[in-house]
Amino acid sequence: MSEWKQKRFWTNATAEEVAGGWTVKLDGRPVKTPAKAALTLPTAAMAEAVAAEWDAQDEVVNPLSMPFTRSANAAIDKVAVQHAEVADMLAAYGDADLLCYRADGPQALIERQASVWDPYLDWADATWGVRLQPRTGLMHESQDAAALAILSKQVHALSNFELAAFHDLVSLSGSLILGFAAAQDLHPPLTIWAASRLDETWQEEQWGEDEEAQEVAKVKEGSFLHAKAFFDVAKVT
């Protein structure tokens, strides 16, 4: 039996202001989330991005071609009902941040990690007075609890929509600090993504590229860039 697929039934998708924010309507009928909640969005920019995805559908709706819609649905149906739990999970990355796990050799890799990653740790220190300490090797060593509490407070302050995007910025990069750096426009997102892949890039330089690994990395890069774009349209100014 073939899987049922939703067919396009509307002519126009429009972004419209409603009580509490913005929504998307299909020929005047408001879009609902998969959980049948109202698709109430925080900004016109997000509503316009979602409307554009609905407007771009052909005869059969392809959810994979609708990343803004899927992220908005996740923010409403998933993050909103467990905001504290999601924030706690992401804040926990600070205690095992990618930027703090350093190689013990060769010297060229040690120096590259320091030159690329240390400035991000310096930025976190200058921004919040938080100094995460690098470790050599893979054994876990807890970071300062007071520093982690400060970072956790910043995560919990994010809105449901920002947190939905921040989830991917952190989980894809493996770094709470890189997630914040992307969210706060410290560097272009591709620069930050490249910093998260420093170790993989080093291995590729030594042993050559693996085609399958490159394809996986490209998909993750696209997801990271989308998360940054979604975070940007989630910000209420």
C-alpha positions as CSV (number, residue, x, y, z in Angstrom):
1,M,0.0,0.0,0.0
2,S,1.4,3.4,-1.0
3,E,1.8,6.0,1.7
4,W,-0.8,8.7,1.7
5,K,0.5,12.1,0.7
6,Q,-1.2,15.5,1.1
7,K,-2.1,17.2,-2.1
8,R,-2.1,20.9,-2.7
9,F,-5.6,22.2,-2.3
10,W,-5.0,25.9,-2.0
11,T,-4.2,28.7,-4.5
12,N,-2.6,31.3,-2.3
13,A,-0.5,31.1,0.9
14,T,-0.4,34.4,2.8
15,A,1.3,35.7,6.0
16,E,-1.2,37.6,8.1
17,E,-1.1,39.4,11.4
18,V,-3.3,37.9,14.2
19,A,-3.7,38.3,17.9
20,G,-0.4,37.3,19.6
21,G,1.7,37.4,16.4
22,W,1.5,36.2,12.9
23,T,0.1,33.2,11.1
24,V,-0.1,31.7,7.6
25,K,-3.4,31.2,5.8
26,L,-4.1,29.0,2.8
27,D,-6.9,30.7,0.8
28,G,-7.9,32.4,4.0
29,R,-7.8,29.3,6.2
30,P,-5.2,29.3,9.0
31,V,-2.5,26.6,9.0
32,K,-2.4,24.3,12.0
33,T,0.6,22.4,13.4
34,P,0.7,18.6,13.2
35,A,-0.7,18.6,16.8
36,K,-3.6,20.8,15.6
37,A,-2.3,23.9,17.5
38,A,-2.6,27.3,16.1
39,L,0.4,28.3,14.0
40,T,1.0,31.6,15.8
41,L,4.4,32.9,14.9
42,P,6.4,35.7,16.6
43,T,7.5,37.8,13.6
44,A,6.3,38.8,10.1
45,A,9.7,37.5,8.7
46,M,9.0,34.0,10.0
47,A,5.4,34.0,8.7
48,E,6.6,35.2,5.3
49,A,9.2,32.4,5.2
50,V,6.7,29.8,6.1
51,A,4.1,31.1,3.6
52,A,6.7,31.1,0.9
53,E,7.3,27.3,1.6
54,W,3.6,26.6,1.3
55,D,3.3,28.7,-1.8
56,A,6.2,26.8,-3.4
57,Q,4.6,23.4,-3.1
58,D,3.6,21.6,-6.3
59,E,0.7,19.1,-6.6
60,V,2.0,17.0,-3.7
61,V,3.2,18.6,-0.4
62,N,6.8,17.7,0.4
63,P,7.5,18.4,4.1
64,L,11.3,18.0,3.5
65,S,11.2,21.1,1.3
66,M,9.6,23.1,4.2
67,P,12.3,23.6,6.9
68,F,10.9,26.8,8.3
69,T,7.5,25.2,8.6
70,R,9.0,22.2,10.3
71,S,11.0,24.3,12.7
72,A,8.0,26.4,13.6
73,N,5.9,23.2,14.2
74,A,8.7,21.9,16.5
75,A,8.8,25.1,18.5
76,I,5.0,25.0,19.1
77,D,4.3,21.3,19.4
78,K,7.5,20.2,21.2
79,V,9.6,23.0,22.7
80,A,6.7,25.0,24.1
81,V,5.5,22.0,26.2
82,Q,9.0,21.2,27.6
83,H,11.0,24.4,27.4
84,A,12.8,23.9,30.7
85,E,13.8,20.4,29.8
86,V,15.1,21.3,26.4
87,A,17.0,24.3,27.9
88,D,18.6,22.1,30.5
89,M,19.7,19.6,27.9
90,L,21.4,22.2,25.8
91,A,22.9,24.0,28.8
92,A,24.6,20.7,29.7
93,Y,26.7,21.0,26.6
94,G,28.7,23.6,28.5
95,D,30.1,21.0,30.8
96,A,31.5,19.0,27.9
97,D,31.9,21.7,25.3
98,L,33.7,20.7,22.1
99,L,36.0,23.7,22.4
100,C,37.4,22.5,25.7
101,Y,38.6,19.0,24.5
102,R,42.0,19.4,23.1
103,A,44.4,17.0,21.4
104,D,47.7,16.0,23.1
105,G,49.4,15.9,19.7
106,P,50.7,16.5,17.1
107,Q,51.8,20.0,17.8
108,A,50.3,21.4,14.6
109,L,46.9,20.2,15.7
110,I,47.4,21.6,19.2
111,E,48.3,25.0,17.8
112,R,45.4,25.0,15.4
113,Q,42.8,24.2,18.1
114,A,44.2,26.9,20.2
115,S,44.3,29.5,17.5
116,V,40.7,28.8,16.3
117,W,38.9,27.8,19.5
118,D,40.6,30.0,22.2
119,P,39.0,33.2,20.8
120,Y,35.5,31.8,21.2
121,L,36.3,31.0,24.9
122,D,37.8,34.5,25.3
123,W,34.6,35.9,23.8
124,A,32.4,34.0,26.3
125,D,34.6,35.3,29.1
126,A,34.3,38.9,27.8
127,T,30.5,38.6,27.3
128,W,29.4,36.8,30.4
129,G,32.5,36.5,32.7
130,V,32.5,32.8,32.0
131,R,35.8,31.1,31.5
132,L,35.5,27.5,30.3
133,Q,38.8,25.6,30.8
134,P,40.3,23.5,28.0
135,R,41.2,19.9,28.8
136,T,43.7,17.6,27.2
137,G,42.3,14.2,26.1
138,L,38.8,12.8,26.1
139,M,38.3,12.2,29.9
140,H,35.5,14.4,31.3
141,E,36.4,17.0,33.8
142,S,33.6,19.2,35.2
143,Q,33.7,22.9,34.5
144,D,33.1,25.5,37.2
145,A,29.5,25.3,38.4
146,A,29.0,29.0,38.7
147,A,30.1,29.5,35.1
148,L,27.7,26.8,33.9
149,A,24.9,28.4,35.8
150,I,25.4,31.7,34.0
151,L,25.3,30.0,30.6
152,S,22.3,28.0,31.6
153,K,20.4,31.2,32.5
154,Q,21.1,32.5,29.0
155,V,19.7,29.4,27.4
156,H,16.6,29.4,29.6
157,A,16.0,33.1,28.5
158,L,15.5,32.1,24.9
159,S,11.9,32.0,23.5
160,N,10.4,28.8,22.3
161,F,11.2,29.6,18.7
162,E,14.7,30.7,19.5
163,L,15.3,27.6,21.5
164,A,14.1,25.4,18.7
165,A,16.8,26.9,16.5
166,F,19.4,26.9,19.2
167,H,18.9,23.2,19.7
168,D,20.3,22.6,16.3
169,L,23.0,25.2,16.5
170,V,24.4,23.5,19.7
171,S,23.7,19.8,18.9
172,L,25.1,20.0,15.4
173,S,28.3,21.9,16.4
174,G,28.7,20.0,19.7
175,S,29.4,23.3,21.4
176,L,27.2,25.6,23.6
177,I,29.7,28.4,23.0
178,L,29.6,28.0,19.2
179,G,25.8,27.9,19.4
180,F,25.8,31.3,21.2
181,A,28.4,32.7,18.8
182,A,26.2,31.8,15.9
183,A,23.0,33.2,17.5
184,Q,24.7,36.4,18.4
185,D,26.4,37.0,15.0
186,L,30.0,36.8,16.4
187,H,31.2,35.5,12.9
188,P,29.4,34.3,9.7
189,P,27.7,31.0,10.3
190,L,30.0,29.2,7.9
191,T,33.0,30.3,9.8
192,I,31.5,29.0,13.0
193,W,30.5,25.8,11.4
194,A,34.1,25.3,10.1
195,A,35.4,25.8,13.7
196,S,33.1,23.0,14.8
197,R,34.7,20.7,12.2
198,L,38.3,21.5,12.9
199,D,39.2,18.0,14.0
200,E,37.4,16.4,11.0
201,T,39.1,18.8,8.6
202,W,42.5,18.0,10.2
203,Q,41.9,14.2,9.6
204,E,40.8,14.9,6.0
205,E,44.1,16.8,5.5
206,Q,46.1,13.8,6.8
207,W,44.2,10.9,5.3
208,G,42.1,12.3,2.5
209,E,38.4,13.0,2.1
210,D,35.8,10.2,2.5
211,E,33.0,10.8,0.1
212,E,30.2,9.4,2.3
213,A,31.4,11.4,5.3
214,Q,31.5,14.6,3.1
215,E,27.9,14.0,2.1
216,V,26.8,13.6,5.7
217,A,28.8,16.8,6.7
218,K,27.1,18.7,3.9
219,V,23.7,17.8,5.1
220,K,24.6,18.8,8.7
221,E,26.1,22.1,7.4
222,G,22.8,22.9,5.6
223,S,20.9,22.1,8.8
224,F,23.2,24.4,10.8
225,L,22.7,27.3,8.3
226,H,18.9,26.8,8.4
227,A,19.0,26.8,12.2
228,K,20.8,30.2,12.1
229,A,18.3,31.6,9.6
230,F,15.4,30.4,11.8
231,F,16.9,31.9,14.9
232,D,17.2,35.2,13.1
233,V,13.6,35.3,12.0
234,A,12.5,34.3,15.5
235,K,14.0,37.4,17.1
236,V,11.3,40.0,18.0
237,T,12.7,43.5,17.6
